[in-house]
Amino acid sequence: MINFLEKGVLFFRKEVLIMEKGKVFTSEAVSEGHPDKVCDQISDAILMECLKVDKGAHVACEVMIGENKVIIGGEVTMNGSVDYAKIAKGVLKEIGYNSYEDGFDTDNAEYEILIKEQSSDIYNAVNKKEICAGDQGIIFGYACDETKNYMPLTLEIANKILLVATRKRKSKEFKWAKPDMKSQVSIEYGDINRIDTVLVSIQHSEDFIEEEFRKYIKEEIVEEVLNEYDLKKDDYRLIINPSGRFVIGGPRGDFGLTGRKIIVDTYGGRGRHGGGAFSGKDPTKVDRSAAYYARYVAKNIVASGLAKECEIQVGYAIGMCDPVSLNVFTYNTGIVSDIEICKMVKEMFDFRPGNIIKELDLLNINYRECARGGHFGKENMDFPYERLDRVKEIKKYFNL
């Protein structure tokens, strides 16, 4: 890759990220009952309770779960207190973990709390006259025009399959199903995109009837979702529970940990990722707040017609309010140069953490809901970072 310097701005020869004809791309998703996602939801439920008690709470909450134990650790500084074990139990029961056979016995589990206060060095770096970044980090936001929600098609379908399966499990319509589920969707891109492979793994009860179970997944879940899209799907491959039996699942089958599903949480492998997880972090942590804002900016750029896909990268230093860097990549899909778009972003959008928290109202959103089914592209949920309220300004800037 060759570096260039133009008007003092370092940029890279663009590589095409948008899917070319004939290429097959795959994204995966996990359900709310997956052990890692369980931990994410507990972490975010704790964050929400802390913010209810004290809007100025500083929270970095990590959870580990396995067999018959939940460990809740991290740093919390707040005026007041919350019942960490009670919050965790509420999340687990809502998901459907009510017995060892389901994957976790919530009422009879052990809950160990290892919460301490945030380091005074970090606290003092963040809490200045203006809210500053809680840590250094590189953050990415992404959007593309493949779906009406400006999300990659593979990830949207993978998530939707599990959301439908979970809804039908909870309504008892999908008998035998248990909370732990995974999906994976591969699409061959072309003039009309073609479903290549759909992989679904769903935990089930001991007494399931395999043939009926597989038939239900194919007809009432997978094909119900695929029929919402204009796709070639006559010859796709459907793989269901390739490991065979999937009775032992949830935290009984695998240990879970907060922050291990960062690609599932974002764009399914499209675009890049800075490495920071979201869940359990209050919005002074730019891993979360700046990633939401970068998505917001990228989505409004694509929706304005400036590019078919857009990726924003921003870098921060702990204790500093202004980003140390900002860049835009449209991967040869922009109608103007990336340098021009980046100039517009710097003029129109304010990436200081204090502004992001205020502009996106990040002290009052449903973080628990973010932690299941992906943080971006949610239908029928008014997350502020998904709004398209800057499109007119962007068009006016470029006289579109």
Residue pairs with C-beta under 8 A, 6 or more apart in sequence:
1 12
1 13
1 15
2 12
2 13
3 10
3 11
3 12
4 10
4 11
4 12
4 13
6 339
7 339
9 339
9 342
11 327
11 338
11 339
14 329
14 330
14 331
14 332
14 338
15 331
16 331
16 332
17 270
17 271
17 309
17 311
17 329
17 331
18 144
18 308
18 309
18 331
18 332
18 333
19 25
19 146
19 189
20 189
21 189
21 190
21 191
22 188
22 189
22 190
23 188
23 189
24 186
24 187
24 188
24 189
24 196
25 152
25 154
25 186
25 187
25 189
25 269
25 270
26 154
26 184
26 185
26 186
26 187
26 197
26 269
27 152
27 154
27 155
27 158
27 184
27 185
27 268
27 269
27 270
28 158
28 182
28 183
28 184
28 185
28 263
28 264
28 268
29 155
29 158
29 159
29 161
29 162
29 182
29 183
29 184
29 264
29 268
29 373
29 374
30 36
30 37
30 162
30 181
30 182
30 183
30 261
30 264
31 37
31 162
31 165
31 166
31 179
31 180
31 181
31 182
31 372
32 38
32 41
32 95
32 166
32 179
32 372
32 373
33 95
33 96
33 97
33 103
33 166
33 178
33 179
33 180
33 181
33 203
33 249
33 250
34 180
34 181
34 182
34 256
34 261
35 65
35 66
35 180
35 250
35 251
35 253
35 254
35 255
35 256
35 257
36 256
36 257
36 258
36 260
36 261
37 256
37 261
37 371
37 372
38 63
38 65
38 91
38 92
38 95
38 97
38 104
38 250
38 251
38 256
39 62
39 63
39 64
39 65
39 256
39 257
39 258
39 259
39 260
39 279
40 63
40 258
40 259
40 261
40 265
40 277
40 278
40 279
40 280
40 371
40 372
41 91
41 95
41 279
41 368
41 371
41 372
42 63
42 65
42 70
42 72
42 87
42 88
42 91
42 92
42 258
43 61
43 62
43 63
43 258
43 279
43 280
43 371
44 279
44 280
44 367
44 368
44 370
44 371
45 87
45 88
45 90
45 91
45 367
45 368
46 59
46 61
46 72
46 82
46 84
46 87
46 88
46 280
47 59
47 61
47 279
47 280
47 281
47 282
47 367
48 366
48 367
48 368
49 82
49 87
50 57
50 59
50 76
50 78
50 82
50 282
51 57
51 59
51 282
51 363
51 364
53 78
53 79
53 80
53 81
53 82
54 78
54 79
54 80
55 363
56 78
56 79
57 76
57 77
57 78
57 79
57 282
58 75
58 76
58 77
58 78
58 118
58 123
58 126
58 134
58 282
58 284
59 74
59 75
59 76
59 78
59 280
59 281
59 282
60 74
60 75
60 76
60 118
60 280
60 281
60 282
60 285
61 72
61 73
61 74
61 76
61 115
61 258
61 280
61 281
62 72
62 73
62 74
62 257
62 258
62 259
62 280
63 70
63 71
63 72
63 73
63 88
63 256
63 257
63 258
63 280
64 70
64 71
64 73
64 255
64 256
64 257
64 258
65 71
65 104
65 251
65 255
65 256
66 251
66 254
66 255
66 256
67 251
67 252
67 255
68 100
68 104
68 105
68 108
68 109
68 110
69 109
69 110
69 111
69 112
70 85
70 88
70 92
70 109
70 110
70 111
70 112
71 112
71 114
72 84
72 85
72 88
72 111
72 112
72 113
72 114
72 115
73 113
73 114
73 115
74 114
74 115
74 116
74 280
75 115
75 116
75 117
75 118
75 119
76 115
76 116
76 117
76 118
77 117
77 118
77 123
84 111
84 113
84 115
85 111
85 113
88 111
89 106
89 107
89 111
91 368
92 104
92 106
93 106
95 179
96 102
96 169
96 170
96 178
96 179
97 103
97 104
97 105
97 106
97 179
97 250
97 251
98 105
98 106
98 107
99 105
100 252
101 205
101 206
102 178
102 179
102 250
103 178
103 179
103 180
103 203
103 248
103 249
103 250
103 251
103 252
103 253
104 250
104 251
104 252
122 134
122 135
122 318
125 132
125 134
125 318
125 319
126 132
126 133
126 134
126 284
126 318
126 319
128 319
128 321
130 321
130 352
130 354
131 284
131 321
131 352
131 353
131 354
131 357
132 284
132 318
132 319
132 320
132 321
132 353
132 354
133 284
133 286
133 316
133 317
133 318
133 319
133 320
133 321
133 353
134 284
134 285
134 286
134 318
134 353
135 285
135 286
135 287
135 316
135 318
136 315
136 316
136 317
136 318
137 274
137 275
137 276
137 286
137 287
137 290
137 315
137 316
138 274
138 275
138 313
138 314
138 315
139 274
139 276
139 286
139 287
139 290
139 291
139 294
139 313
139 314
139 315
139 316
140 266
140 271
140 272
140 273
140 274
140 291
140 294
140 311
140 312
140 313
141 291
141 292
141 293
141 294
141 295
141 296
141 297
141 298
141 299
141 311
141 312
142 266
142 267
142 270
142 271
142 294
142 295
142 298
142 309
142 310
142 311
142 312
143 150
143 151
143 295
143 298
143 299
143 301
143 302
143 303
143 309
143 310
144 150
144 151
144 152
144 270
144 302
144 308
144 309
144 310
145 302
145 308
145 309
146 152
146 153
146 156
147 153
147 156
147 377
149 156
149 376
149 377
149 378
149 379
149 386
150 299
150 302
150 303
150 377
151 267
151 376
151 377
152 267
152 268
152 269
152 270
153 187
153 193
153 229
154 185
154 186
154 187
154 268
154 270
155 185
155 267
155 268
155 269
155 270
155 374
155 377
156 377
157 185
157 187
157 225
157 226
157 229
158 183
158 184
158 185
158 268
159 183
159 373
159 374
160 225
160 228
161 183
161 185
161 198
161 200
161 221
161 222
161 225
162 181
162 182
162 183
162 373
163 373
164 221
164 224
164 225
165 174
165 177
165 181
165 200
165 202
165 217
165 221
166 179
166 181
168 174
168 177
168 220
168 221
169 177
169 178
169 179
174 216
174 220
174 221
176 204
176 205
176 207
176 208
176 209
176 213
177 202
177 203
177 204
178 202
178 203
178 204
178 205
178 249
178 250
179 203
179 249
179 250
180 202
180 203
180 246
180 249
180 250
180 253
181 200
181 201
181 202
181 203
182 199
182 200
182 201
183 198
183 199
183 200
183 201
184 197
184 198
184 199
184 200
185 195
185 197
185 198
185 199
186 195
186 196
186 197
186 198
187 193
187 194
187 195
187 196
187 231
188 194
188 195
188 196
192 230
192 231
192 232
193 230
193 231
193 232
194 231
194 232
194 233
194 236
195 226
195 231
195 232
195 233
195 236
196 236
196 237
197 236
197 237
197 238
197 239
198 222
198 226
198 236
198 237
198 238
198 239
199 239
199 240
199 242
200 217
200 221
200 222
200 238
200 239
200 240
200 241
201 240
201 241
201 242
201 243
201 246
202 217
202 240
202 241
202 246
203 246
203 247
203 249
203 250
203 253
204 213
204 241
204 246
204 247
205 247
206 247
214 240
214 241
217 240
218 238
218 240
222 238
223 233
226 233
226 236
258 277
258 279
258 280
259 277
259 278
259 279
259 280
260 277
262 273
262 275
262 276
262 277
262 278
263 269
263 273
264 374
265 277
265 278
265 279
265 371
265 374
265 375
266 273
266 291
266 374
266 375
266 376
267 376
271 311
272 311
272 313
274 287
274 291
274 313
276 285
276 286
276 287
276 288
276 291
277 287
278 287
278 288
278 291
278 370
278 371
278 375
279 367
279 370
279 371
281 287
281 288
282 288
283 289
283 353
283 356
283 357
283 362
283 363
284 353
284 357
286 316
286 353
289 353
289 356
289 357
289 360
289 362
290 314
290 316
290 323
290 351
290 353
290 356
292 356
292 360
292 362
292 375
292 385
293 349
293 351
293 356
293 359
293 360
293 385
294 312
294 313
294 314
295 312
295 376
295 385
295 386
296 360
296 384
296 385
296 386
296 387
296 390
297 312
297 345
297 349
297 390
298 310
298 311
298 312
299 386
299 388
300 388
300 389
300 390
300 391
300 394
301 307
301 310
301 328
301 330
301 341
301 345
301 394
302 308
302 309
302 310
303 388
303 391
304 391
304 394
304 395
304 398
304 400
305 335
305 395
305 400
306 330
306 334
306 335
306 336
306 341
306 394
306 398
306 400
307 330
307 333
307 334
307 335
307 341
308 330
308 333
309 330
309 331
309 333
310 328
310 329
310 330
310 333
310 334
310 341
311 328
311 329
311 330
311 331
312 326
312 327
312 328
312 329
312 345
313 325
313 326
313 327
313 328
313 329
314 323
314 325
314 326
314 327
314 351
315 323
315 324
315 325
315 326
316 323
316 324
316 353
317 324
321 352
321 353
321 354
322 351
322 352
323 351
323 352
326 342
326 345
326 346
326 351
327 338
327 342
328 338
328 341
328 342
328 345
329 338
330 338
330 341
334 341
336 398
340 398
344 394
344 397
344 398
347 397
348 390
348 393
348 394
348 397
349 390
350 356
350 359
356 362
357 363
359 384
360 384
360 385
361 384
362 384
365 383
365 384
366 381
369 378
369 381
370 383
376 385
376 386
377 386
378 386
394 400
